[in-house]
Amino acid sequence: MDLLKQENVQIIDQASDWKEAIRQSVAPLEKGGYVQSCYKEEIIKNADELGPYFVISEKIAIPHARPEQGVNESQLAITLYKEPVIFSETWKNVKLFIALAAKDGNSHLDALKKITEVLQNPETVQAVTEADTAETLYEYFQ
């Protein structure tokens, strides 16, 4: 997948709360210059206003904001948490964060298609959320 570089895949033990998880999951995008430093705070601000719109299932979140909220270049970053992140009573077991930076409305569609293919199978989701190395995690999305 062209929109995912291996250096943007990480496994982290835990986050103190969902806001820290957002900041940690966007950090590789910021470090690589794909997003501006304000991007992670825009995601948090949007979630404070709209709720966790980017939590797509019990275990998976795709944090993102609008292109004009700090995206320089389209790219993904994948973060797996060993300890689940709690967003709310409904969403309390989120482990896989796929941070999305989309420069426009179309450039990320192929990446989303690939992510959907990988994550539509419950057995694959289980395996992905139990990956023990960043390299293994990266391979699932290739």
C-alpha positions as CSV (number, residue, x, y, z in Angstrom):
1,M,0.0,0.0,0.0
2,D,1.6,3.2,-1.2
3,L,0.1,5.3,1.6
4,L,1.7,3.3,4.4
5,K,5.4,3.5,5.2
6,Q,6.9,0.9,7.6
7,E,8.3,3.7,9.8
8,N,4.7,4.8,10.4
9,V,3.8,1.5,12.1
10,Q,4.2,1.2,15.9
11,I,3.1,-0.9,18.9
12,I,2.7,1.0,22.2
13,D,1.9,-0.5,25.5
14,Q,-0.8,1.9,26.6
15,A,-2.2,5.5,26.6
16,S,-3.3,7.3,29.6
17,D,-6.6,8.3,27.8
18,W,-8.0,8.5,24.3
19,K,-6.6,12.0,23.7
20,E,-3.1,10.7,24.4
21,A,-3.8,7.8,22.1
22,I,-4.7,10.2,19.3
23,R,-1.6,12.2,19.8
24,Q,0.6,9.1,19.8
25,S,-1.1,7.6,16.8
26,V,-0.6,10.8,14.7
27,A,3.0,11.3,15.9
28,P,4.6,9.4,13.0
29,L,2.6,11.5,10.5
30,E,3.8,14.7,12.2
31,K,7.4,13.4,12.4
32,G,7.4,12.6,8.7
33,G,6.0,16.0,7.8
34,Y,2.7,14.6,6.4
35,V,0.7,16.7,8.8
36,Q,1.2,19.9,10.8
37,S,1.4,19.8,14.5
38,C,-2.1,21.2,14.8
39,Y,-3.6,18.1,13.1
40,K,-3.8,15.9,16.2
41,E,-5.5,18.7,18.2
42,E,-8.0,19.2,15.4
43,I,-9.0,15.5,15.6
44,I,-9.4,15.8,19.3
45,K,-11.4,19.0,19.0
46,N,-13.7,17.4,16.4
47,A,-14.2,14.4,18.6
48,D,-15.0,16.6,21.6
49,E,-17.7,18.3,19.4
50,L,-19.0,15.3,17.5
51,G,-18.1,12.3,19.6
52,P,-15.7,9.5,18.5
53,Y,-16.8,9.6,14.9
54,F,-13.7,7.7,13.8
55,V,-14.3,4.6,16.0
56,I,-15.6,2.2,13.4
57,S,-15.9,-1.0,15.4
58,E,-15.2,-2.4,18.9
59,K,-11.5,-2.6,18.3
60,I,-10.7,-0.2,15.5
61,A,-10.4,3.6,15.1
62,I,-9.5,5.6,12.1
63,P,-8.7,9.0,13.5
64,H,-8.7,11.8,10.9
65,A,-9.7,15.4,10.3
66,R,-10.4,17.4,7.2
67,P,-7.6,18.1,4.8
68,E,-7.6,21.9,5.6
69,Q,-7.1,21.1,9.3
70,G,-3.4,20.5,8.9
71,V,-2.7,17.8,6.2
72,N,0.4,18.4,4.1
73,E,0.5,15.1,2.3
74,S,-1.6,11.9,2.2
75,Q,-0.3,9.1,4.4
76,L,-1.3,6.5,7.0
77,A,0.1,5.6,10.4
78,I,-0.9,2.4,12.2
79,T,-0.6,2.1,16.0
80,L,-1.5,-1.0,18.0
81,Y,-2.1,-0.6,21.7
82,K,-1.4,-3.6,23.9
83,E,-3.9,-2.3,26.4
84,P,-7.3,-1.2,25.0
85,V,-8.1,2.5,24.9
86,I,-11.4,3.6,26.4
87,F,-13.5,6.3,24.6
88,S,-16.8,5.8,26.2
89,E,-19.0,3.1,27.8
90,T,-19.8,1.9,24.2
91,W,-16.3,2.1,22.8
92,K,-13.9,0.8,25.5
93,N,-11.8,-1.9,23.7
94,V,-10.1,0.1,20.9
95,K,-6.7,-1.3,20.2
96,L,-5.9,-0.5,16.5
97,F,-5.6,3.1,15.4
98,I,-5.2,3.8,11.7
99,A,-4.4,7.5,11.6
100,L,-5.4,8.9,8.2
101,A,-4.1,12.1,6.6
102,A,-5.8,12.8,3.4
103,K,-4.8,15.8,1.3
104,D,-8.0,15.7,-0.6
105,G,-11.3,13.8,-0.9
106,N,-10.0,11.1,-3.3
107,S,-6.3,10.3,-2.7
108,H,-6.9,8.0,0.3
109,L,-9.7,5.9,-1.3
110,D,-7.4,3.1,-2.4
111,A,-5.9,2.9,1.1
112,L,-9.4,2.7,2.7
113,K,-10.3,-0.1,0.3
114,K,-7.2,-2.0,1.3
115,I,-7.9,-1.4,5.0
116,T,-11.5,-2.6,4.6
117,E,-10.3,-5.8,2.8
118,V,-7.9,-6.5,5.7
119,L,-10.3,-5.7,8.5
120,Q,-13.5,-7.3,7.1
121,N,-12.5,-10.8,8.4
122,P,-12.9,-11.2,12.2
123,E,-10.1,-13.7,12.3
124,T,-7.7,-11.2,10.6
125,V,-8.8,-8.5,13.0
126,Q,-8.0,-10.8,15.9
127,A,-4.6,-11.6,14.5
128,V,-3.8,-7.9,13.7
129,T,-4.7,-6.8,17.2
130,E,-2.5,-9.5,18.6
131,A,0.6,-8.7,16.5
132,D,3.7,-8.7,18.5
133,T,6.0,-6.6,16.3
134,A,5.6,-3.5,14.1
135,E,7.0,-5.5,11.2
136,T,4.2,-8.1,11.5
137,L,1.6,-5.4,11.8
138,Y,2.9,-3.7,8.7
139,E,2.8,-6.9,6.7
140,Y,-0.9,-7.3,7.3
141,F,-1.5,-4.1,5.3
142,Q,0.8,-4.9,2.4
